[in-house]
Amino acid sequence: MKRTPGKSARTALTDNATGWLMMLPALAGLTVFVVAPFVLALGMSLTHLRMGSPLGAQFVGFEQYLRLLQDASFQRALINNALFALGVVPVQTLLALGLALALNRPLRGVAVFRTLFFMPVVFPMSLVAVVWILIYAPGPNGLLNGVLGALTLHHWQPRDFLHDPHLALPAIMLTSIWQGAGFQMVILLAGLQEIPRERYEAAAVDGAGPWQRFLHITLPGLRNPLIFVVIVTSILSFRVFDQVRIMTQGGPLDATTTVVYQAVQSAFDRAQAGRGAAMAVVFFVIVLAITLIQRRLLRTEREVR
């Protein structure tokens, strides 16, 4: 820690000791819940450990990772994670931005609408997944099939959304967007309320229209909240698990399998602890890379200021 000018050496030493003492609980938590599990997973990932096997852990080194990266099912999981992120992050962010802009206006009953749009966030994903299984029910009596049939004057052919290799992943994307948009909306709404009203008034006096005010005042004012929302949503997209486990179990034909789903399946369903740990390490590296990108973008913003 830096020594503050003007203070005596004894005072600076006391401040440093107090600072380290206050950081101790956080450092202990990081060590116990992040560093230690990661080191343990890294060690397990270099072995062929199988739970319940009498042979014990056999060291295989980086061969575990080579096998993993050559596995077609794991490659499909990485692709699905990327597709999921590419589909969910922009749509969910734009939807949340639209909701935040709409609910930032002085409308009657705006508090009720904010509550309604945020409500799906407080529901557990397991409950949301069960509800959407009912919505995606196959046959003409399924809710979504029935609505689409009515909208198309019964020209819509009922589909089995969760068992169609082309529709299963988009169906899970739609469920995730519906459940998570409220969280992003609240963050962007808070960002909108931090933008000084005087900027909009000055722009209106200068003759700027609504679209120009949005481009030159709203979007720059929301830069940091938008970066935060995009990065957090990207991380959450890569750790998608609950809805996959409940709605499709990774199928059909691995169309919805993800890295986290395969890690859990390998470690607990197939007792391949070493393989599951290797997947967890790969997932950690992906999340770490996304976090570093976030820090880089935020640092650039501070340098500009």
LUMRO-927431 format. One record per atom (N, C-alpha, C, O): residue in one letter; x, y, z. Coordinates in steps of 0.2 Angstrom, whole numbers, padded with zeros to 4 digits, always signed. Example, Ala and Ser with C-alpha at 12.3 -4.5 7.8 and 13.67 -1.06 7.14 Angstrom:
! LUMRO-927431
a+0066-0028+0039;a+0062-0022+0039;a+0066-0016+0039;a+0071-0017+0042;s+0064-0011+0035;s+0068-0005+0036;s+0064+0000+0039;s+0067+0006+0040;
END
This chain:
! LUMRO-927431
m+0004-0006+0000;m+0000+0000+0000;m+0004+0006+0000;m+0010+0006+0003;k+0002+0012-0003;k+0006+0018-0004;k+0006+0022+0003;k+0001+0022+0006;r+0011+0025+0004;r+0012+0030+0010;r+0009+0036+0008;r+0011+0039+0003;t+0004+0039+0012;t+0001+0045+0011;t+0006+0051+0013;t+0008+0051+0019;p+0007+0056+0009;p+0011+0062+0010;p+0009+0065+0016;p+0003+0066+0017;g+0013+0068+0021;g+0011+0072+0026;g+0010+0068+0033;g+0009+0070+0038;k+0009+0061+0032;k+0008+0057+0038;k+0015+0054+0041;k+0019+0053+0037;s+0015+0053+0047;s+0021+0050+0050;s+0021+0043+0048;s+0016+0040+0046;a+0027+0040+0049;a+0028+0033+0047;a+0024+0029+0051;a+0022+0024+0049;r+0023+0031+0058;r+0019+0026+0062;r+0012+0026+0060;r+0009+0021+0060;t+0009+0032+0058;t+0002+0033+0056;t+0001+0029+0050;t-0004+0025+0049;a+0006+0029+0045;a+0006+0026+0039;a+0006+0018+0040;a+0002+0014+0037;l+0010+0016+0044;l+0010+0009+0046;l+0004+0006+0049;l+0002+0001+0047;t+0001+0011+0053;t-0005+0009+0056;t-0011+0008+0051;t-0015+0004+0051;d-0011+0013+0046;d-0016+0013+0041;d-0015+0007+0037;d-0020+0004+0035;n-0009+0005+0035;n-0008-0001+0031;n-0010-0007+0034;n-0013-0011+0031;a-0009-0008+0041;a-0011-0014+0045;a-0018-0014+0045;a-0021-0019+0044;t-0022-0008+0046;t-0029-0008+0046;t-0032-0010+0039;t-0037-0014+0039;g-0029-0008+0034;g-0031-0009+0027;g-0031-0017+0026;g-0035-0020+0024;w-0025-0020+0028;w-0024-0027+0027;w-0029-0031+0031;w-0032-0036+0029;l-0030-0029+0037;l-0035-0032+0042;l-0042-0032+0039;l-0045-0037+0039;m-0044-0026+0036;m-0050-0026+0033;m-0051-0030+0027;m-0057-0032+0025;m-0046-0031+0023;m-0046-0035+0017;m-0046-0042+0019;m-0047-0047+0014;l-0044-0044+0025;l-0043-0051+0026;l-0049-0056+0025;l-0048-0061+0022;p-0055-0054+0027;p-0061-0058+0026;p-0062-0059+0019;p-0063-0065+0016;a-0061-0054+0014;a-0062-0055+0007;a-0057-0059+0004;a-0058-0064+0000;l-0050-0058+0006;l-0045-0063+0004;l-0046-0070+0006;l-0045-0074+0002;a-0048-0071+0012;a-0050-0078+0015;a-0055-0081+0011;a-0055-0087+0009;g-0060-0077+0009;g-0066-0080+0005;g-0064-0081-0002;g-0066-0087-0005;l-0060-0077-0005;l-0057-0078-0012;l-0053-0085-0012;l-0053-0089-0016;t-0049-0085-0007;t-0044-0091-0006;t-0048-0098-0005;t-0047-0103-0009;v-0053-0097-0001;v-0057-0104+0001;v-0062-0105-0005;v-0062-0111-0007;f-0065-0100-0008;f-0070-0102-0013;f-0068-0101-0020;f-0072-0103-0025;v-0063-0098-0022;v-0061-0097-0029;v-0054-0101-0030;v-0053-0105-0034;v-0049-0098-0026;v-0042-0101-0028;v-0041-0108-0026;v-0039-0112-0030;a-0043-0110-0020;a-0042-0117-0018;a-0046-0122-0023;a-0043-0127-0025;p-0053-0121-0024;p-0056-0125-0029;p-0053-0125-0036;p-0053-0131-0039;f-0051-0120-0038;f-0048-0120-0045;f-0041-0124-0045;f-0040-0127-0050;v-0037-0123-0040;v-0031-0127-0040;v-0032-0134-0039;v-0029-0138-0042;l-0037-0136-0035;l-0039-0143-0035;l-0042-0146-0041;l-0040-0151-0043;a-0046-0141-0045;a-0049-0144-0051;a-0043-0144-0056;a-0043-0149-0060;l-0038-0140-0056;l-0033-0140-0061;l-0029-0146-0060;l-0027-0150-0064;g-0028-0148-0053;g-0024-0154-0052;g-0028-0160-0054;g-0025-0165-0057;m-0034-0161-0053;m-0038-0166-0055;m-0039-0167-0062;m-0039-0172-0065;s-0039-0161-0066;s-0039-0161-0073;s-0033-0165-0076;s-0034-0167-0082;l-0028-0165-0073;l-0022-0168-0076;l-0022-0176-0074;l-0017-0179-0075;t-0027-0178-0071;t-0027-0186-0070;t-0033-0189-0073;t-0037-0185-0076;h-0033-0195-0073;h-0039-0199-0076;h-0043-0202-0070;h-0046-0207-0070;l-0045-0197-0065;l-0048-0199-0059;l-0055-0201-0060;l-0059-0197-0064;r-0058-0207-0058;r-0065-0209-0059;r-0067-0210-0052;r-0064-0214-0048;m-0073-0207-0050;m-0075-0208-0043;m-0078-0215-0042;m-0081-0218-0047;g-0076-0218-0036;g-0078-0225-0035;g-0074-0230-0038;g-0075-0236-0037;s-0068-0228-0042;s-0064-0233-0045;s-0059-0235-0040;s-0056-0230-0036;p-0057-0241-0039;p-0052-0243-0034;p-0045-0242-0037;p-0040-0243-0033;l-0044-0240-0043;l-0037-0239-0046;l-0034-0232-0044;l-0028-0231-0044;g-0038-0228-0041;g-0036-0221-0039;g-0034-0217-0045;g-0036-0218-0051;a-0031-0211-0043;a-0030-0206-0049;a-0024-0208-0053;a-0018-0209-0050;q-0024-0208-0059;q-0019-0209-0064;q-0017-0203-0067;q-0021-0200-0071;f-0010-0201-0067;f-0008-0195-0070;f-0008-0195-0077;f-0004-0200-0080;v-0011-0191-0081;v-0011-0191-0088;v-0008-0185-0091;v-0008-0184-0097;g-0008-0180-0087;g-0005-0173-0090;g-0010-0170-0094;g-0016-0170-0093;f-0007-0166-0099;f-0011-0163-0104;f-0015-0167-0109;f-0018-0164-0113;e-0014-0173-0109;e-0017-0178-0113;e-0025-0177-0112;e-0029-0178-0117;q-0027-0176-0106;q-0034-0175-0104;q-0037-0169-0108;q-0042-0170-0111;y-0033-0164-0109;y-0036-0158-0113;y-0036-0160-0120;y-0040-0157-0124;l-0030-0163-0123;l-0030-0165-0130;l-0036-0169-0132;l-0039-0168-0137;r-0038-0174-0127;r-0044-0178-0129;r-0050-0174-0129;r-0055-0175-0133;l-0050-0170-0124;l-0056-0166-0123;l-0057-0161-0129;l-0063-0161-0132;l-0052-0158-0131;l-0053-0153-0137;l-0054-0157-0144;l-0057-0154-0148;q-0052-0164-0144;q-0054-0168-0150;q-0061-0171-0150;q-0063-0174-0154;d-0064-0171-0144;d-0070-0174-0143;d-0076-0170-0147;d-0077-0164-0145;a-0079-0173-0151;a-0084-0170-0155;a-0090-0167-0151;a-0093-0162-0152;s-0092-0171-0146;s-0097-0168-0141;s-0095-0162-0138;s-0099-0157-0137;f-0089-0162-0135;f-0087-0155-0132;f-0086-0150-0137;f-0087-0144-0135;q-0084-0151-0143;q-0083-0146-0148;q-0090-0143-0149;q-0091-0137-0150;r-0095-0148-0150;r-0102-0145-0151;r-0105-0141-0145;r-0108-0136-0146;a-0102-0143-0139;a-0104-0139-0133;a-0101-0132-0133;a-0105-0127-0132;l-0095-0131-0135;l-0092-0125-0136;l-0096-0120-0141;l-0097-0114-0141;i-0097-0124-0147;i-0101-0120-0152;i-0108-0118-0150;i-0110-0112-0151;n-0111-0123-0146;n-0118-0121-0143;n-0117-0115-0139;n-0122-0110-0139;n-0112-0115-0134;n-0111-0109-0130;n-0110-0103-0134;n-0113-0098-0132;a-0106-0103-0139;a-0105-0097-0143;a-0111-0095-0146;a-0113-0089-0147;l-0115-0100-0149;l-0122-0098-0153;l-0126-0095-0148;l-0130-0090-0149;f-0127-0098-0142;f-0131-0095-0136;f-0129-0088-0135;f-0134-0084-0134;a-0123-0087-0134;a-0121-0080-0132;a-0122-0075-0137;a-0124-0070-0136;l-0121-0077-0144;l-0122-0073-0149;l-0129-0071-0150;l-0131-0066-0153;g-0134-0076-0148;g-0141-0075-0149;g-0144-0071-0143;g-0148-0066-0144;v-0142-0073-0137;v-0145-0070-0131;v-0142-0063-0130;v-0146-0059-0128;v-0136-0062-0130;v-0133-0056-0128;v-0135-0050-0131;v-0138-0045-0128;p-0135-0049-0138;p-0138-0044-0141;p-0145-0043-0141;p-0148-0037-0140;v-0149-0048-0141;v-0157-0048-0141;v-0159-0045-0134;v-0163-0041-0133;q-0156-0049-0129;q-0158-0047-0122;q-0156-0040-0120;q-0159-0036-0117;t-0150-0038-0123;t-0148-0031-0121;t-0152-0026-0125;t-0154-0021-0121;l-0154-0027-0131;l-0158-0022-0134;l-0165-0022-0131;l-0168-0017-0131;l-0168-0028-0129;l-0174-0028-0126;l-0174-0024-0120;l-0179-0020-0118;a-0169-0025-0116;a-0168-0022-0109;a-0167-0014-0110;a-0170-0010-0106;l-0164-0012-0115;l-0163-0005-0117;l-0170-0002-0119;l-0171+0003-0117;g-0173-0006-0123;g-0180-0003-0125;g-0185-0002-0119;g-0188+0003-0118;l-0185-0007-0115;l-0189-0007-0109;l-0187-0002-0104;l-0191+0002-0101;a-0180-0001-0103;a-0178+0005-0099;a-0179+0011-0101;a-0181+0016-0098;l-0179+0012-0108;l-0181+0019-0111;l-0188+0020-0110;l-0190+0026-0109;a-0192+0015-0111;a-0199+0016-0110;a-0201+0017-0103;a-0206+0021-0102;l-0198+0014-0098;l-0200+0015-0091;l-0197+0020-0088;l-0198+0022-0082;n-0192+0024-0092;n-0189+0030-0089;n-0193+0036-0090;n-0191+0042-0088;r-0199+0035-0093;r-0203+0041-0095;r-0209+0042-0089;r-0210+0037-0086;p-0211+0048-0088;p-0216+0049-0083;p-0223+0046-0085;p-0228+0050-0086;l-0224+0039-0084;l-0230+0036-0086;l-0234+0035-0080;l-0231+0034-0075;r-0241+0034-0081;r-0245+0032-0075;r-0244+0025-0074;r-0244+0021-0079;g-0243+0023-0068;g-0242+0016-0066;g-0235+0013-0068;g-0235+0007-0069;v-0230+0017-0069;v-0224+0015-0071;v-0221+0010-0066;v-0217+0006-0068;a-0222+0011-0060;a-0219+0007-0054;a-0222+0000-0055;a-0218-0005-0054;v-0228-0001-0057;v-0231-0007-0058;v-0228-0011-0064;v-0226-0017-0064;f-0227-0007-0069;f-0224-0010-0075;f-0216-0012-0074;f-0214-0018-0076;r-0213-0008-0070;r-0206-0010-0068;r-0206-0017-0064;r-0202-0021-0065;t-0211-0017-0060;t-0211-0023-0056;t-0213-0029-0060;t-0210-0035-0059;l-0217-0028-0064;l-0219-0034-0069;l-0214-0036-0073;l-0213-0042-0074;f-0210-0032-0076;f-0205-0034-0080;f-0199-0037-0077;f-0195-0041-0079;f-0198-0035-0070;f-0192-0037-0066;f-0194-0044-0063;f-0190-0048-0061;m-0200-0045-0062;m-0203-0051-0059;m-0200-0058-0061;m-0198-0062-0057;p-0199-0059-0068;p-0196-0066-0069;p-0189-0067-0067;p-0187-0072-0066;v-0185-0061-0065;v-0178-0062-0062;v-0178-0065-0056;v-0174-0069-0054;v-0183-0064-0052;v-0184-0067-0045;v-0186-0074-0045;v-0185-0078-0040;f-0189-0077-0050;f-0191-0084-0050;f-0185-0088-0052;f-0180-0086-0056;p-0184-0094-0048;p-0179-0098-0050;p-0179-0101-0057;p-0185-0102-0059;m-0173-0102-0060;m-0173-0105-0067;m-0177-0111-0067;m-0180-0113-0073;s-0177-0115-0062;s-0180-0122-0062;s-0188-0121-0063;s-0191-0125-0067;l-0190-0116-0060;l-0198-0115-0061;l-0199-0112-0067;l-0204-0114-0071;v-0195-0107-0070;v-0196-0104-0076;v-0195-0110-0082;v-0199-0110-0086;a-0191-0114-0081;a-0190-0120-0086;a-0196-0124-0086;a-0198-0126-0092;v-0199-0126-0081;v-0205-0130-0080;v-0211-0126-0084;v-0215-0129-0088;v-0211-0120-0082;v-0217-0116-0086;v-0216-0116-0093;v-0221-0117-0097;w-0210-0115-0095;w-0209-0115-0103;w-0209-0121-0106;w-0211-0122-0112;i-0208-0127-0102;i-0210-0133-0105;i-0217-0134-0107;i-0219-0137-0112;l-0221-0131-0102;l-0228-0132-0104;l-0230-0127-0110;l-0234-0129-0114;i-0227-0121-0110;i-0228-0117-0116;i-0226-0120-0122;i-0229-0119-0127;y-0220-0124-0122;y-0218-0127-0128;y-0221-0134-0130;y-0219-0137-0134;a-0226-0135-0126;a-0229-0142-0127;a-0231-0144-0134;a-0233-0139-0138;p-0229-0150-0136;p-0230-0151-0144;p-0238-0152-0145;p-0242-0153-0140;g-0239-0152-0151;g-0246-0154-0153;g-0250-0147-0154;g-0248-0142-0151;p-0256-0147-0157;p-0260-0141-0157;p-0263-0139-0151;p-0265-0133-0151;n-0263-0143-0145;n-0265-0140-0139;n-0260-0137-0135;n-0261-0134-0130;g-0254-0137-0137;g-0248-0133-0134;g-0250-0126-0134;g-0252-0123-0139;l-0248-0122-0129;l-0249-0115-0129;l-0246-0111-0135;l-0250-0107-0138;l-0240-0112-0136;l-0236-0108-0141;l-0239-0110-0148;l-0240-0106-0152;n-0240-0117-0149;n-0242-0119-0155;n-0249-0116-0156;n-0251-0115-0162;g-0253-0116-0151;g-0260-0114-0152;g-0260-0106-0154;g-0264-0104-0158;v-0256-0102-0150;v-0255-0095-0152;v-0253-0094-0159;v-0256-0090-0163;l-0248-0098-0161;l-0245-0097-0168;l-0251-0099-0173;l-0251-0096-0178;g-0254-0104-0171;g-0260-0107-0176;g-0265-0101-0177;g-0268-0100-0182;a-0267-0098-0171;a-0272-0093-0171;a-0270-0087-0175;a-0273-0084-0179;l-0263-0085-0174;l-0261-0079-0178;l-0260-0080-0185;l-0260-0076-0189;t-0259-0087-0187;t-0258-0088-0194;t-0264-0091-0198;t-0264-0094-0203;l-0270-0090-0194;l-0276-0093-0197;l-0276-0101-0198;l-0278-0103-0203;h-0272-0104-0193;h-0272-0111-0193;h-0267-0114-0199;h-0268-0120-0201;h-0263-0110-0202;h-0258-0112-0207;h-0252-0115-0203;h-0248-0118-0207;w-0251-0113-0197;w-0245-0116-0193;w-0246-0123-0192;w-0251-0125-0189;q-0240-0127-0194;q-0240-0134-0192;q-0237-0135-0185;q-0231-0133-0184;p-0241-0138-0180;p-0238-0138-0173;p-0231-0142-0173;p-0230-0147-0177;r-0227-0139-0169;r-0220-0142-0169;r-0218-0144-0162;r-0221-0142-0157;d-0214-0149-0161;d-0211-0151-0155;d-0205-0147-0154;d-0199-0149-0155;f-0205-0141-0151;f-0200-0136-0151;f-0194-0139-0147;f-0188-0139-0149;l-0195-0143-0142;l-0189-0145-0137;l-0186-0152-0140;l-0181-0154-0137;h-0189-0155-0145;h-0186-0161-0148;h-0184-0160-0155;h-0183-0165-0158;d-0184-0154-0157;d-0182-0152-0164;d-0175-0150-0164;d-0174-0145-0161;p-0170-0153-0167;p-0163-0151-0167;p-0162-0144-0169;p-0157-0140-0167;h-0167-0141-0173;h-0166-0134-0176;h-0169-0129-0171;h-0168-0123-0172;l-0174-0131-0167;l-0178-0127-0163;l-0176-0127-0156;l-0178-0122-0152;a-0173-0132-0154;a-0172-0133-0147;a-0168-0128-0143;a-0170-0125-0138;l-0162-0126-0147;l-0158-0121-0144;l-0161-0114-0144;l-0161-0110-0139;p-0164-0112-0150;p-0168-0106-0150;p-0173-0105-0144;p-0175-0100-0142;a-0177-0111-0143;a-0182-0111-0138;a-0179-0110-0131;a-0182-0106-0127;i-0173-0113-0130;i-0169-0111-0123;i-0167-0104-0123;i-0167-0101-0118;m-0165-0101-0129;m-0163-0094-0129;m-0169-0090-0127;m-0168-0085-0123;l-0175-0091-0130;l-0180-0087-0129;l-0182-0087-0121;l-0184-0082-0118;t-0182-0093-0118;t-0183-0094-0111;t-0178-0090-0107;t-0180-0086-0102;s-0172-0090-0109;s-0167-0086-0105;s-0168-0079-0106;s-0167-0075-0101;i-0169-0076-0112;i-0170-0069-0113;i-0176-0067-0109;i-0176-0061-0106;w-0182-0071-0109;w-0188-0069-0105;w-0186-0068-0098;w-0188-0064-0094;q-0182-0073-0095;q-0180-0073-0088;q-0175-0068-0086;q-0176-0065-0080;g-0171-0066-0090;g-0165-0062-0088;g-0166-0054-0090;g-0162-0050-0088;a-0170-0052-0095;a-0171-0046-0097;a-0172-0041-0092;a-0170-0035-0092;g-0176-0042-0087;g-0178-0038-0081;g-0171-0036-0077;g-0171-0030-0075;f-0167-0040-0076;f-0160-0038-0073;f-0157-0033-0077;f-0154-0028-0074;q-0156-0034-0083;q-0152-0029-0087;q-0156-0022-0087;q-0153-0017-0087;m-0163-0023-0088;m-0167-0017-0088;m-0166-0012-0082;m-0165-0006-0082;v-0165-0015-0076;v-0164-0012-0070;v-0158-0008-0070;v-0157-0002-0068;i-0152-0011-0072;i-0146-0008-0072;i-0146-0002-0077;i-0143+0003-0076;l-0149-0003-0083;l-0149+0002-0088;l-0154+0008-0086;l-0152+0014-0088;l-0159+0006-0083;l-0163+0011-0080;l-0160+0016-0075;l-0161+0022-0075;a-0156+0013-0071;a-0152+0017-0066;a-0147+0021-0070;a-0146+0027-0068;g-0144+0018-0075;g-0139+0022-0079;g-0143+0028-0082;g-0140+0034-0083;l-0149+0027-0085;l-0152+0033-0088;l-0154+0038-0083;l-0154+0044-0085;q-0155+0036-0077;q-0157+0041-0072;q-0151+0045-0069;q-0152+0050-0066;e-0145+0043-0071;e-0139+0046-0069;e-0137+0052-0074;e-0133+0056-0073;i-0140+0051-0080;i-0138+0056-0085;i-0142+0063-0084;i-0148+0063-0083;p-0138+0069-0083;p-0141+0075-0081;p-0147+0077-0086;p-0146+0077-0092;r-0153+0079-0084;r-0158+0082-0088;r-0156+0088-0092;r-0159+0089-0097;e-0151+0092-0089;e-0149+0098-0092;e-0146+0097-0099;e-0147+0101-0104;r-0143+0091-0100;r-0140+0089-0107;r-0146+0089-0112;r-0145+0091-0118;y-0151+0085-0110;y-0157+0085-0115;y-0160+0091-0116;y-0162+0093-0122;e-0161+0095-0111;e-0164+0102-0112;e-0159+0106-0117;e-0162+0110-0121;a-0153+0106-0116;a-0148+0110-0120;a-0148+0108-0127;a-0148+0112-0132;a-0149+0101-0128;a-0149+0098-0135;a-0155+0100-0138;a-0155+0102-0144;a-0161+0100-0134;a-0167+0102-0137;a-0167+0109-0139;a-0170+0111-0145;v-0164+0114-0135;v-0164+0121-0137;v-0160+0122-0143;v-0161+0126-0148;d-0155+0118-0144;d-0151+0118-0150;d-0154+0115-0156;d-0151+0115-0162;g-0160+0112-0156;g-0163+0109-0161;g-0162+0102-0163;g-0164+0099-0168;a-0159+0098-0158;a-0158+0091-0159;a-0164+0087-0158;a-0168+0089-0153;g-0166+0083-0162;g-0172+0078-0162;g-0171+0073-0157;g-0165+0072-0155;p-0176+0069-0156;p-0176+0063-0152;p-0170+0058-0154;p-0167+0056-0149;w-0170+0056-0160;w-0164+0052-0162;w-0157+0054-0161;w-0153+0050-0159;q-0156+0061-0162;q-0150+0064-0161;q-0148+0064-0154;q-0142+0063-0152;r-0153+0065-0150;r-0152+0065-0142;r-0150+0058-0140;r-0146+0057-0135;f-0154+0053-0143;f-0152+0046-0141;f-0145+0044-0143;f-0141+0041-0139;l-0143+0046-0149;l-0136+0045-0151;l-0131+0048-0148;l-0125+0045-0146;h-0132+0055-0146;h-0126+0059-0144;h-0126+0060-0136;h-0122+0063-0133;i-0132+0058-0133;i-0132+0059-0126;i-0134+0053-0122;i-0130+0051-0117;t-0139+0049-0124;t-0141+0043-0121;t-0136+0038-0121;t-0133+0035-0116;l-0134+0036-0127;l-0129+0031-0128;l-0122+0032-0125;l-0120+0028-0121;p-0119+0038-0126;p-0113+0039-0122;p-0114+0039-0115;p-0109+0037-0111;g-0120+0041-0112;g-0121+0041-0105;g-0122+0034-0102;g-0120+0033-0096;l-0124+0029-0107;l-0125+0023-0104;l-0119+0018-0106;l-0119+0012-0106;r-0113+0021-0108;r-0108+0017-0110;r-0106+0012-0105;r-0105+0006-0107;n-0104+0014-0099;n-0102+0009-0094;n-0107+0004-0092;n-0106-0002-0091;p-0113+0006-0091;p-0119+0001-0089;p-0119-0004-0095;p-0120-0010-0093;l-0119-0001-0101;l-0120-0006-0107;l-0114-0011-0107;l-0115-0017-0108;i-0108-0009-0106;i-0102-0013-0106;i-0103-0018-0100;i-0102-0024-0101;f-0105-0016-0094;f-0106-0021-0089;f-0112-0026-0090;f-0111-0032-0089;v-0117-0024-0093;v-0123-0028-0095;v-0120-0033-0100;v-0122-0039-0099;v-0117-0031-0105;v-0115-0036-0110;v-0110-0041-0108;v-0111-0047-0109;i-0105-0039-0103;i-0100-0044-0101;i-0104-0048-0096;i-0102-0054-0096;v-0108-0046-0092;v-0111-0050-0087;v-0116-0055-0090;v-0116-0061-0089;t-0119-0053-0095;t-0124-0057-0099;t-0120-0063-0103;t-0122-0068-0104;s-0114-0061-0106;s-0110-0065-0109;s-0107-0071-0104;s-0107-0077-0106;i-0105-0069-0098;i-0103-0074-0093;i-0109-0079-0092;i-0108-0085-0091;l-0115-0076-0090;l-0120-0080-0089;l-0122-0084-0094;l-0125-0090-0093;s-0121-0082-0101;s-0123-0086-0106;s-0118-0092-0107;s-0121-0098-0109;f-0112-0092-0105;f-0108-0097-0105;f-0109-0102-0099;f-0107-0108-0100;r-0112-0100-0094;r-0113-0105-0088;r-0120-0107-0088;r-0123-0109-0083;v-0124-0107-0094;v-0130-0109-0095;v-0131-0117-0093;v-0127-0121-0096;f-0135-0118-0088;f-0135-0125-0086;f-0143-0128-0084;f-0145-0133-0087;d-0146-0124-0080;d-0152-0126-0077;d-0157-0128-0082;d-0160-0133-0082;q-0158-0123-0087;q-0163-0124-0092;q-0162-0130-0097;q-0166-0133-0099;v-0155-0131-0098;v-0153-0136-0102;v-0155-0143-0099;v-0157-0148-0102;r-0153-0143-0092;r-0154-0149-0088;r-0161-0151-0088;r-0163-0157-0088;i-0165-0146-0087;i-0172-0148-0086;i-0176-0148-0092;i-0181-0153-0093;m-0175-0144-0097;m-0179-0144-0103;m-0177-0149-0108;m-0182-0152-0112;t-0171-0150-0109;t-0169-0155-0115;t-0163-0160-0113;t-0162-0164-0117;q-0160-0159-0108;q-0155-0164-0106;q-0149-0164-0111;q-0146-0169-0113;g-0148-0159-0114;g-0143-0158-0119;g-0145-0160-0126;g-0141-0159-0131;g-0151-0163-0127;g-0153-0166-0134;g-0157-0160-0137;g-0158-0155-0135;p-0160-0162-0143;p-0159-0169-0146;p-0152-0168-0150;p-0151-0163-0153;l-0149-0174-0151;l-0142-0175-0154;l-0137-0169-0152;l-0134-0167-0157;d-0137-0168-0146;d-0132-0163-0143;d-0133-0156-0146;d-0129-0152-0146;a-0139-0155-0148;a-0141-0148-0151;a-0141-0143-0145;a-0140-0137-0147;t-0142-0145-0139;t-0142-0140-0134;t-0137-0141-0128;t-0137-0138-0123;t-0132-0146-0129;t-0127-0147-0124;t-0123-0141-0123;t-0121-0138-0128;t-0120-0140-0117;t-0116-0134-0116;t-0110-0137-0112;t-0110-0142-0110;v-0105-0132-0111;v-0099-0134-0107;v-0101-0136-0100;v-0098-0141-0098;v-0104-0132-0097;v-0106-0133-0090;v-0110-0139-0089;v-0109-0143-0084;y-0115-0140-0094;y-0119-0146-0093;y-0115-0153-0094;y-0116-0158-0091;q-0110-0152-0099;q-0106-0158-0100;q-0101-0159-0094;q-0100-0165-0092;a-0099-0154-0091;a-0095-0155-0085;a-0098-0158-0079;a-0096-0163-0076;v-0104-0156-0078;v-0108-0159-0073;v-0110-0166-0075;v-0110-0171-0070;q-0112-0167-0081;q-0113-0174-0083;q-0107-0179-0082;q-0108-0185-0080;s-0101-0176-0084;s-0095-0181-0084;s-0093-0182-0077;s-0092-0188-0075;a-0094-0177-0072;a-0091-0178-0066;a-0096-0182-0061;a-0094-0186-0057;f-0103-0181-0062;f-0107-0184-0057;f-0111-0189-0060;f-0113-0194-0057;d-0113-0189-0067;d-0117-0194-0070;d-0113-0200-0072;d-0115-0206-0072;r-0107-0198-0075;r-0103-0204-0077;r-0097-0205-0073;r-0092-0209-0074;a-0096-0201-0067;a-0091-0202-0062;a-0084-0201-0065;a-0079-0203-0062;q-0083-0197-0070;q-0077-0195-0073;q-0075-0188-0071;q-0075-0183-0074;a-0072-0189-0064;a-0070-0182-0061;a-0065-0179-0064;a-0065-0172-0065;g-0060-0182-0067;g-0054-0179-0070;g-0056-0175-0077;g-0054-0169-0078;r-0061-0178-0081;r-0063-0175-0087;r-0068-0169-0085;r-0067-0164-0088;g-0072-0170-0080;g-0076-0165-0078;g-0072-0159-0076;g-0074-0153-0077;a-0067-0160-0072;a-0062-0155-0069;a-0059-0151-0075;a-0058-0145-0075;a-0057-0155-0080;a-0054-0152-0086;a-0059-0147-0090;a-0057-0141-0092;m-0065-0149-0090;m-0070-0145-0093;m-0071-0138-0089;m-0072-0133-0092;a-0071-0139-0082;a-0072-0133-0078;a-0066-0128-0079;a-0067-0122-0079;v-0060-0131-0080;v-0054-0127-0081;v-0055-0123-0087;v-0053-0117-0088;v-0057-0126-0093;v-0058-0123-0099;v-0063-0117-0098;v-0063-0112-0101;f-0069-0119-0095;f-0074-0114-0094;f-0071-0108-0090;f-0073-0102-0091;f-0067-0109-0085;f-0064-0104-0081;f-0060-0099-0085;f-0060-0093-0085;v-0056-0102-0090;v-0052-0099-0094;v-0056-0094-0099;v-0054-0088-0100;i-0062-0097-0101;i-0066-0093-0105;i-0069-0087-0101;i-0069-0081-0104;v-0071-0088-0095;v-0074-0083-0091;v-0069-0078-0089;v-0070-0072-0089;l-0063-0080-0088;l-0057-0075-0086;l-0056-0071-0092;l-0054-0065-0091;a-0056-0074-0098;a-0054-0070-0104;a-0060-0064-0105;a-0058-0058-0107;i-0066-0066-0104;i-0071-0061-0105;i-0070-0056-0099;i-0071-0050-0101;t-0069-0057-0093;t-0068-0052-0088;t-0062-0048-0090;t-0062-0042-0088;l-0056-0050-0092;l-0051-0046-0094;l-0053-0041-0100;l-0050-0035-0100;i-0057-0043-0104;i-0059-0039-0109;i-0063-0033-0106;i-0063-0027-0108;q-0068-0035-0101;q-0071-0030-0098;q-0067-0025-0095;q-0068-0019-0095;r-0062-0027-0091;r-0057-0023-0088;r-0054-0018-0093;r-0053-0012-0091;r-0052-0021-0098;r-0048-0017-0103;r-0053-0011-0106;r-0051-0006-0107;l-0059-0013-0107;l-0064-0008-0110;l-0065-0002-0105;l-0065+0003-0107;l-0066-0004-0099;l-0067+0001-0093;l-0061+0005-0092;l-0062+0011-0091;r-0055+0002-0093;r-0049+0006-0092;r-0049+0011-0097;r-0047+0017-0096;t-0050+0009-0103;t-0050+0014-0109;t-0055+0020-0108;t-0053+0025-0109;e-0061+0018-0105;e-0066+0024-0103;e-0063+0028-0098;e-0063+0035-0099;r-0059+0026-0093;r-0057+0030-0088;r-0051+0035-0091;r-0050+0040-0089;e-0047+0032-0096;e-0042+0035-0099;e-0044+0041-0103;e-0041+0046-0103;v-0050+0040-0106;v-0053+0045-0110;v-0055+0051-0106;v-0054+0057-0108;r-0058+0049-0100;r-0060+0055-0096;r-0054+0058-0093;r-0055+0063-0089;
END
